[in-house]
Amino acid sequence: MAQARTQRNLLSLLNSDGKDHPVENTLALATIVLGAIAVFTTLVPSLHLISSWVGLIGIGTGLWGQFISSTTGERFLLIIGLGASAVGFYLGVAHGGLFGGVIG
């Protein structure tokens, strides 16, 4: 009896229902990247503009991705990216805000 072979890569984990989800997968990966940038730029307080804006954009993409996500793998990556984006956003705001003292 022939055995069915399945490929195990990142896209097969994200597309666990067997269908392609290019928009949802792109949003999940973009949220992870934006969250990582937001968190790592908080290590230097003078980069608060980057961390706060990238964190805010990451929160937006993560929330939209959660709204349209189809599989558990996508939701898992979105939650990790959302958390990282939120931490980067809040620390960026604490270090100087979205506008860096230009307004206010």
N, CA, C and O atoms as CSV, one atom per row, in Angstrom:
chain,resi,resn,atom,element,x,y,z
A,1,MET,N,N,0.831,-1.162,0.000
A,1,MET,CA,C,0.000,0.000,0.000
A,1,MET,C,C,0.889,1.244,0.000
A,1,MET,O,O,1.837,1.348,0.779
A,2,ALA,N,N,0.571,2.158,-0.867
A,2,ALA,CA,C,1.368,3.381,-0.991
A,2,ALA,C,C,1.042,4.349,0.145
A,2,ALA,O,O,-0.114,4.546,0.521
A,3,GLN,N,N,2.089,4.930,0.662
A,3,GLN,CA,C,1.920,5.903,1.722
A,3,GLN,C,C,1.921,7.312,1.129
A,3,GLN,O,O,2.712,7.626,0.240
A,4,ALA,N,N,1.046,8.128,1.624
A,4,ALA,CA,C,1.005,9.513,1.169
A,4,ALA,C,C,2.096,10.299,1.885
A,4,ALA,O,O,2.247,10.216,3.104
A,5,ARG,N,N,2.841,11.051,1.115
A,5,ARG,CA,C,3.900,11.865,1.690
A,5,ARG,C,C,3.401,13.287,1.835
A,5,ARG,O,O,2.785,13.853,0.932
A,6,THR,N,N,3.680,13.835,2.974
A,6,THR,CA,C,3.336,15.231,3.199
A,6,THR,C,C,4.608,16.005,3.460
A,6,THR,O,O,5.501,15.539,4.169
A,7,GLN,N,N,4.682,17.179,2.888
A,7,GLN,CA,C,5.835,18.036,3.128
A,7,GLN,C,C,5.564,18.874,4.368
A,7,GLN,O,O,4.476,19.427,4.527
A,8,ARG,N,N,6.550,18.964,5.239
A,8,ARG,CA,C,6.412,19.752,6.460
A,8,ARG,C,C,7.316,20.961,6.363
A,8,ARG,O,O,8.521,20.869,6.598
A,9,ASN,N,N,6.739,22.079,6.020
A,9,ASN,CA,C,7.460,23.342,6.023
A,9,ASN,C,C,6.573,24.379,6.687
A,9,ASN,O,O,5.484,24.058,7.161
A,10,LEU,N,N,7.030,25.612,6.723
A,10,LEU,CA,C,6.285,26.653,7.414
A,10,LEU,C,C,4.902,26.855,6.806
A,10,LEU,O,O,3.923,27.017,7.535
A,11,LEU,N,N,4.813,26.847,5.488
A,11,LEU,CA,C,3.512,27.068,4.860
A,11,LEU,C,C,2.554,25.911,5.110
A,11,LEU,O,O,1.347,26.126,5.211
A,12,SER,N,N,3.065,24.699,5.209
A,12,SER,CA,C,2.161,23.588,5.507
A,12,SER,C,C,1.659,23.663,6.938
A,12,SER,O,O,0.559,23.193,7.230
A,13,LEU,N,N,2.447,24.248,7.839
A,13,LEU,CA,C,1.963,24.441,9.202
A,13,LEU,C,C,0.937,25.561,9.282
A,13,LEU,O,O,-0.003,25.495,10.075
A,14,LEU,N,N,1.117,26.588,8.460
A,14,LEU,CA,C,0.145,27.677,8.446
A,14,LEU,C,C,-1.125,27.292,7.692
A,14,LEU,O,O,-2.214,27.749,8.037
A,15,ASN,N,N,-0.990,26.462,6.673
A,15,ASN,CA,C,-2.131,26.029,5.872
A,15,ASN,C,C,-2.552,24.625,6.283
A,15,ASN,O,O,-2.571,23.714,5.455
A,16,SER,N,N,-2.888,24.446,7.545
A,16,SER,CA,C,-3.185,23.118,8.062
A,16,SER,C,C,-4.505,22.555,7.544
A,16,SER,O,O,-4.765,21.363,7.704
A,17,ASP,N,N,-5.336,23.380,6.933
A,17,ASP,CA,C,-6.588,22.883,6.382
A,17,ASP,C,C,-6.445,22.426,4.935
A,17,ASP,O,O,-7.423,21.993,4.324
A,18,GLY,N,N,-5.241,22.518,4.382
A,18,GLY,CA,C,-4.992,22.043,3.028
A,18,GLY,C,C,-5.254,23.075,1.947
A,18,GLY,O,O,-5.041,22.787,0.769
A,19,LYS,N,N,-5.700,24.245,2.301
A,19,LYS,CA,C,-5.968,25.307,1.330
A,19,LYS,C,C,-4.897,26.384,1.457
A,19,LYS,O,O,-4.284,26.554,2.511
A,20,ASP,N,N,-4.686,27.100,0.368
A,20,ASP,CA,C,-3.738,28.210,0.394
A,20,ASP,C,C,-4.416,29.450,0.953
A,20,ASP,O,O,-5.568,29.744,0.633
A,21,HIS,N,N,-3.684,30.172,1.792
A,21,HIS,CA,C,-4.164,31.425,2.367
A,21,HIS,C,C,-3.062,32.471,2.229
A,21,HIS,O,O,-2.416,32.807,3.222
A,22,PRO,N,N,-2.830,32.997,1.021
A,22,PRO,CA,C,-1.688,33.908,0.847
A,22,PRO,C,C,-1.821,35.218,1.615
A,22,PRO,O,O,-0.827,35.713,2.145
A,23,VAL,N,N,-3.009,35.786,1.689
A,23,VAL,CA,C,-3.174,37.061,2.393
A,23,VAL,C,C,-2.987,36.869,3.890
A,23,VAL,O,O,-2.298,37.654,4.540
A,24,GLU,N,N,-3.599,35.828,4.436
A,24,GLU,CA,C,-3.508,35.571,5.871
A,24,GLU,C,C,-2.080,35.229,6.280
A,24,GLU,O,O,-1.604,35.688,7.319
A,25,ASN,N,N,-1.392,34.424,5.466
A,25,ASN,CA,C,-0.007,34.066,5.770
A,25,ASN,C,C,0.905,35.287,5.702
A,25,ASN,O,O,1.807,35.439,6.526
A,26,THR,N,N,0.670,36.151,4.726
A,26,THR,CA,C,1.471,37.364,4.606
A,26,THR,C,C,1.267,38.273,5.809
A,26,THR,O,O,2.230,38.838,6.327
A,27,LEU,N,N,0.024,38.422,6.261
A,27,LEU,CA,C,-0.235,39.244,7.436
A,27,LEU,C,C,0.416,38.652,8.684
A,27,LEU,O,O,0.946,39.391,9.513
A,28,ALA,N,N,0.382,37.338,8.823
A,28,ALA,CA,C,0.993,36.702,9.991
A,28,ALA,C,C,2.505,36.923,9.997
A,28,ALA,O,O,3.074,37.276,11.030
A,29,LEU,N,N,3.150,36.721,8.869
A,29,LEU,CA,C,4.601,36.901,8.810
A,29,LEU,C,C,4.984,38.376,8.933
A,29,LEU,O,O,5.998,38.698,9.551
A,30,ALA,N,N,4.189,39.272,8.355
A,30,ALA,CA,C,4.468,40.700,8.482
A,30,ALA,C,C,4.335,41.155,9.933
A,30,ALA,O,O,5.112,41.990,10.397
A,31,THR,N,N,3.356,40.611,10.646
A,31,THR,CA,C,3.180,40.975,12.051
A,31,THR,C,C,4.355,40.499,12.885
A,31,THR,O,O,4.801,41.204,13.790
A,32,ILE,N,N,4.858,39.313,12.591
A,32,ILE,CA,C,6.044,38.805,13.306
A,32,ILE,C,C,7.244,39.714,13.055
A,32,ILE,O,O,7.962,40.064,13.991
A,33,VAL,N,N,7.464,40.096,11.804
A,33,VAL,CA,C,8.609,40.949,11.466
A,33,VAL,C,C,8.465,42.335,12.108
A,33,VAL,O,O,9.424,42.865,12.669
A,34,LEU,N,N,7.268,42.913,12.023
A,34,LEU,CA,C,7.051,44.229,12.621
A,34,LEU,C,C,7.207,44.177,14.145
A,34,LEU,O,O,7.756,45.102,14.743
A,35,GLY,N,N,6.731,43.112,14.765
A,35,GLY,CA,C,6.888,42.958,16.208
A,35,GLY,C,C,8.344,42.837,16.612
A,35,GLY,O,O,8.764,43.410,17.616
A,36,ALA,N,N,9.112,42.094,15.833
A,36,ALA,CA,C,10.538,41.947,16.137
A,36,ALA,C,C,11.263,43.286,15.999
A,36,ALA,O,O,12.095,43.633,16.837
A,37,ILE,N,N,10.948,44.029,14.953
A,37,ILE,CA,C,11.578,45.346,14.777
A,37,ILE,C,C,11.200,46.268,15.927
A,37,ILE,O,O,12.049,46.976,16.469
A,38,ALA,N,N,9.915,46.257,16.299
A,38,ALA,CA,C,9.458,47.140,17.378
A,38,ALA,C,C,10.134,46.812,18.698
A,38,ALA,O,O,10.510,47.717,19.442
A,39,VAL,N,N,10.294,45.532,18.997
A,39,VAL,CA,C,10.915,45.143,20.270
A,39,VAL,C,C,12.407,45.459,20.272
A,39,VAL,O,O,12.927,45.979,21.259
A,40,PHE,N,N,13.094,45.153,19.187
A,40,PHE,CA,C,14.533,45.359,19.182
A,40,PHE,C,C,14.920,46.837,19.117
A,40,PHE,O,O,15.999,47.207,19.579
A,41,THR,N,N,14.070,47.677,18.558
A,41,THR,CA,C,14.403,49.098,18.548
A,41,THR,C,C,14.122,49.763,19.887
A,41,THR,O,O,14.553,50.896,20.103
A,42,THR,N,N,13.417,49.102,20.788
A,42,THR,CA,C,13.231,49.674,22.128
A,42,THR,C,C,14.490,49.554,22.977
A,42,THR,O,O,14.582,50.182,24.032
A,43,LEU,N,N,15.444,48.771,22.541
A,43,LEU,CA,C,16.688,48.635,23.298
A,43,LEU,C,C,17.514,49.916,23.255
A,43,LEU,O,O,18.362,50.135,24.121
A,44,VAL,N,N,17.277,50.757,22.263
A,44,VAL,CA,C,17.941,52.047,22.158
A,44,VAL,C,C,16.859,53.116,22.310
A,44,VAL,O,O,16.061,53.302,21.392
A,45,PRO,N,N,16.809,53.821,23.437
A,45,PRO,CA,C,15.714,54.771,23.666
A,45,PRO,C,C,15.605,55.879,22.619
A,45,PRO,O,O,14.519,56.427,22.427
A,46,SER,N,N,16.688,56.219,21.944
A,46,SER,CA,C,16.609,57.277,20.936
A,46,SER,C,C,15.878,56.828,19.671
A,46,SER,O,O,15.565,57.658,18.818
A,47,LEU,N,N,15.604,55.550,19.537
A,47,LEU,CA,C,14.850,55.032,18.391
A,47,LEU,C,C,13.366,54.877,18.707
A,47,LEU,O,O,12.685,54.029,18.131
A,48,HIS,N,N,12.870,55.708,19.630
A,48,HIS,CA,C,11.481,55.568,20.059
A,48,HIS,C,C,10.487,55.860,18.949
A,48,HIS,O,O,9.384,55.314,18.957
A,49,LEU,N,N,10.853,56.713,17.990
A,49,LEU,CA,C,9.944,56.967,16.875
A,49,LEU,C,C,9.734,55.705,16.049
A,49,LEU,O,O,8.606,55.396,15.663
A,50,ILE,N,N,10.804,54.981,15.777
A,50,ILE,CA,C,10.694,53.751,14.995
A,50,ILE,C,C,9.909,52.704,15.766
A,50,ILE,O,O,9.006,52.075,15.213
A,51,SER,N,N,10.241,52.511,17.027
A,51,SER,CA,C,9.567,51.461,17.791
A,51,SER,C,C,8.092,51.766,17.994
A,51,SER,O,O,7.268,50.852,17.951
A,52,SER,N,N,7.738,53.027,18.215
A,52,SER,CA,C,6.334,53.333,18.440
A,52,SER,C,C,5.520,53.225,17.149
A,52,SER,O,O,4.420,52.672,17.168
A,53,TRP,N,N,6.031,53.740,16.030
A,53,TRP,CA,C,5.273,53.663,14.784
A,53,TRP,C,C,5.213,52.243,14.233
A,53,TRP,O,O,4.160,51.796,13.778
A,54,VAL,N,N,6.338,51.532,14.273
A,54,VAL,CA,C,6.336,50.147,13.785
A,54,VAL,C,C,5.457,49.274,14.682
A,54,VAL,O,O,4.766,48.379,14.196
A,55,GLY,N,N,5.482,49.535,15.990
A,55,GLY,CA,C,4.605,48.805,16.900
A,55,GLY,C,C,3.142,49.064,16.619
A,55,GLY,O,O,2.327,48.142,16.656
A,56,LEU,N,N,2.799,50.314,16.338
A,56,LEU,CA,C,1.415,50.656,16.023
A,56,LEU,C,C,0.952,49.999,14.724
A,56,LEU,O,O,-0.173,49.505,14.642
A,57,ILE,N,N,1.809,49.995,13.721
A,57,ILE,CA,C,1.475,49.325,12.464
A,57,ILE,C,C,1.362,47.818,12.677
A,57,ILE,O,O,0.480,47.174,12.109
A,58,GLY,N,N,2.255,47.255,13.497
A,58,GLY,CA,C,2.182,45.821,13.799
A,58,GLY,C,C,0.916,45.444,14.536
A,58,GLY,O,O,0.356,44.373,14.303
A,59,ILE,N,N,0.457,46.315,15.425
A,59,ILE,CA,C,-0.810,46.052,16.116
A,59,ILE,C,C,-1.957,46.054,15.109
A,59,ILE,O,O,-2.842,45.201,15.170
A,60,GLY,N,N,-1.943,47.006,14.190
A,60,GLY,CA,C,-2.999,47.066,13.174
A,60,GLY,C,C,-3.020,45.850,12.262
A,60,GLY,O,O,-4.081,45.283,12.001
A,61,THR,N,N,-1.844,45.448,11.774
A,61,THR,CA,C,-1.808,44.278,10.894
A,61,THR,C,C,-2.159,43.004,11.651
A,61,THR,O,O,-2.798,42.106,11.103
A,62,GLY,N,N,-1.743,42.929,12.900
A,62,GLY,CA,C,-2.064,41.743,13.696
A,62,GLY,C,C,-3.547,41.629,13.990
A,62,GLY,O,O,-4.109,40.535,13.939
A,63,LEU,N,N,-4.183,42.744,14.295
A,63,LEU,CA,C,-5.622,42.700,14.561
A,63,LEU,C,C,-6.408,42.370,13.298
A,63,LEU,O,O,-7.374,41.609,13.347
A,64,TRP,N,N,-5.997,42.940,12.168
A,64,TRP,CA,C,-6.679,42.612,10.922
A,64,TRP,C,C,-6.440,41.145,10.556
A,64,TRP,O,O,-7.350,40.468,10.077
A,65,GLY,N,N,-5.233,40.661,10.778
A,65,GLY,CA,C,-4.948,39.249,10.514
A,65,GLY,C,C,-5.767,38.325,11.391
A,65,GLY,O,O,-6.228,37.283,10.924
A,66,GLN,N,N,-5.961,38.682,12.655
A,66,GLN,CA,C,-6.811,37.883,13.541
A,66,GLN,C,C,-8.246,37.868,13.029
A,66,GLN,O,O,-8.936,36.853,13.125
A,67,PHE,N,N,-8.686,38.989,12.490
A,67,PHE,CA,C,-10.051,39.103,12.002
A,67,PHE,C,C,-10.307,38.170,10.821
A,67,PHE,O,O,-11.394,37.605,10.705
A,68,ILE,N,N,-9.303,38.001,9.931
A,68,ILE,CA,C,-9.524,37.205,8.733
A,68,ILE,C,C,-8.797,35.858,8.747
A,68,ILE,O,O,-8.844,35.137,7.750
A,69,SER,N,N,-8.128,35.498,9.841
A,69,SER,CA,C,-7.337,34.265,9.867
A,69,SER,C,C,-8.219,33.032,9.739
A,69,SER,O,O,-9.395,33.036,10.101
A,70,SER,N,N,-7.602,31.968,9.207
A,70,SER,CA,C,-8.345,30.750,8.935
A,70,SER,C,C,-7.877,29.552,9.747
A,70,SER,O,O,-8.675,28.659,10.033
A,71,THR,N,N,-6.614,29.509,10.123
A,71,THR,CA,C,-6.082,28.336,10.801
A,71,THR,C,C,-5.445,28.705,12.132
A,71,THR,O,O,-5.174,29.873,12.410
A,72,THR,N,N,-5.215,27.694,12.939
A,72,THR,CA,C,-4.619,27.895,14.254
A,72,THR,C,C,-3.169,28.354,14.142
A,72,THR,O,O,-2.720,29.163,14.954
A,73,GLY,N,N,-2.438,27.863,13.166
A,73,GLY,CA,C,-1.046,28.267,12.976
A,73,GLY,C,C,-0.914,29.756,12.692
A,73,GLY,O,O,-0.017,30.422,13.207
A,74,GLU,N,N,-1.820,30.267,11.866
A,74,GLU,CA,C,-1.812,31.696,11.577
A,74,GLU,C,C,-2.117,32.496,12.839
A,74,GLU,O,O,-1.470,33.507,13.113
A,75,ARG,N,N,-3.095,32.045,13.598
A,75,ARG,CA,C,-3.480,32.762,14.818
A,75,ARG,C,C,-2.356,32.742,15.844
A,75,ARG,O,O,-2.151,33.722,16.561
A,76,PHE,N,N,-1.627,31.632,15.921
A,76,PHE,CA,C,-0.509,31.531,16.849
A,76,PHE,C,C,0.550,32.579,16.529
A,76,PHE,O,O,0.997,33.300,17.421
A,77,LEU,N,N,0.955,32.668,15.262
A,77,LEU,CA,C,1.959,33.651,14.875
A,77,LEU,C,C,1.444,35.067,15.057
A,77,LEU,O,O,2.201,35.959,15.440
A,78,LEU,N,N,0.165,35.282,14.788
A,78,LEU,CA,C,-0.402,36.621,14.945
A,78,LEU,C,C,-0.389,37.080,16.399
A,78,LEU,O,O,-0.113,38.246,16.681
A,79,ILE,N,N,-0.687,36.166,17.325
A,79,ILE,CA,C,-0.692,36.540,18.737
A,79,ILE,C,C,0.725,36.854,19.214
A,79,ILE,O,O,0.923,37.806,19.969
A,80,ILE,N,N,1.710,36.069,18.786
A,80,ILE,CA,C,3.104,36.346,19.154
A,80,ILE,C,C,3.529,37.709,18.598
A,80,ILE,O,O,4.124,38.513,19.315
A,81,GLY,N,N,3.228,37.965,17.332
A,81,GLY,CA,C,3.573,39.243,16.731
A,81,GLY,C,C,2.828,40.411,17.350
A,81,GLY,O,O,3.394,41.492,17.514
A,82,LEU,N,N,1.552,40.202,17.700
A,82,LEU,CA,C,0.778,41.249,18.357
A,82,LEU,C,C,1.365,41.612,19.709
A,82,LEU,O,O,1.457,42.791,20.052
A,83,GLY,N,N,1.758,40.617,20.472
A,83,GLY,CA,C,2.363,40.880,21.780
A,83,GLY,C,C,3.663,41.643,21.652
A,83,GLY,O,O,3.907,42.593,22.396
A,84,ALA,N,N,4.499,41.232,20.710
A,84,ALA,CA,C,5.773,41.927,20.513
A,84,ALA,C,C,5.546,43.353,20.015
A,84,ALA,O,O,6.234,44.278,20.444
A,85,SER,N,N,4.583,43.531,19.110
A,85,SER,CA,C,4.284,44.875,18.612
A,85,SER,C,C,3.763,45.766,19.724
A,85,SER,O,O,4.118,46.942,19.799
A,86,ALA,N,N,2.923,45.214,20.588
A,86,ALA,CA,C,2.367,46.001,21.687
A,86,ALA,C,C,3.461,46.418,22.669
A,86,ALA,O,O,3.471,47.557,23.137
A,87,VAL,N,N,4.369,45.515,22.979
A,87,VAL,CA,C,5.476,45.851,23.881
A,87,VAL,C,C,6.341,46.935,23.261
A,87,VAL,O,O,6.707,47.895,23.939
A,88,GLY,N,N,6.673,46.797,21.984
A,88,GLY,CA,C,7.464,47.819,21.306
A,88,GLY,C,C,6.747,49.150,21.238
A,88,GLY,O,O,7.362,50.202,21.415
A,89,PHE,N,N,5.437,49.110,20.981
A,89,PHE,CA,C,4.658,50.353,20.923
A,89,PHE,C,C,4.635,51.047,22.278
A,89,PHE,O,O,4.904,52.245,22.365
A,90,TYR,N,N,4.321,50.317,23.318
A,90,TYR,CA,C,4.213,50.932,24.640
A,90,TYR,C,C,5.557,51.455,25.150
A,90,TYR,O,O,5.612,52.528,25.751
A,91,LEU,N,N,6.614,50.727,24.922
A,91,LEU,CA,C,7.925,51.225,25.342
A,91,LEU,C,C,8.374,52.407,24.490
A,91,LEU,O,O,9.031,53.319,24.991
A,92,GLY,N,N,8.024,52.395,23.209
A,92,GLY,CA,C,8.333,53.541,22.361
A,92,GLY,C,C,7.595,54.792,22.797
A,92,GLY,O,O,8.154,55.889,22.787
A,93,VAL,N,N,6.330,54.624,23.183
A,93,VAL,CA,C,5.561,55.761,23.686
A,93,VAL,C,C,6.138,56.235,25.018
A,93,VAL,O,O,6.184,57.437,25.279
A,94,ALA,N,N,6.575,55.311,25.854
A,94,ALA,CA,C,7.155,55.693,27.144
A,94,ALA,C,C,8.479,56.433,26.975
A,94,ALA,O,O,8.829,57.271,27.806
A,95,HIS,N,N,9.219,56.131,25.903
A,95,HIS,CA,C,10.509,56.792,25.688
A,95,HIS,C,C,10.398,58.125,24.971
A,95,HIS,O,O,11.384,58.857,24.891
A,96,GLY,N,N,9.226,58.462,24.447
A,96,GLY,CA,C,9.129,59.756,23.777
A,96,GLY,C,C,7.912,59.915,22.906
A,96,GLY,O,O,7.607,61.032,22.488
A,97,GLY,N,N,7.216,58.867,22.619
A,97,GLY,CA,C,5.968,58.980,21.898
A,97,GLY,C,C,6.080,58.857,20.395
A,97,GLY,O,O,7.155,58.650,19.831
A,98,LEU,N,N,4.926,58.992,19.773
A,98,LEU,CA,C,4.829,58.840,18.323
A,98,LEU,C,C,5.409,60.024,17.546
A,98,LEU,O,O,5.864,59.874,16.413
A,99,PHE,N,N,5.385,61.193,18.169
A,99,PHE,CA,C,5.823,62.387,17.460
A,99,PHE,C,C,7.102,62.982,18.028
A,99,PHE,O,O,7.582,63.996,17.522
A,100,GLY,N,N,7.651,62.388,19.044
A,100,GLY,CA,C,8.952,62.788,19.578
A,100,GLY,C,C,9.033,64.181,20.134
A,100,GLY,O,O,10.082,64.819,20.056
A,101,GLY,N,N,7.942,64.670,20.696
A,101,GLY,CA,C,7.942,65.991,21.286
A,101,GLY,C,C,7.666,67.113,20.315
A,101,GLY,O,O,7.668,68.278,20.713
A,102,VAL,N,N,7.423,66.797,19.031
A,102,VAL,CA,C,7.140,67.819,18.042
A,102,VAL,C,C,5.756,68.420,18.309
A,102,VAL,O,O,5.561,69.632,18.210
A,103,ILE,N,N,4.805,67.551,18.648
A,103,ILE,CA,C,3.447,67.989,18.973
A,103,ILE,C,C,3.252,67.819,20.460
A,103,ILE,O,O,3.441,66.718,20.976
A,104,GLY,N,N,2.893,68.836,21.143
A,104,GLY,CA,C,2.576,68.730,22.566
A,104,GLY,C,C,3.635,69.140,23.499
A,104,GLY,O,O,3.445,69.080,24.714
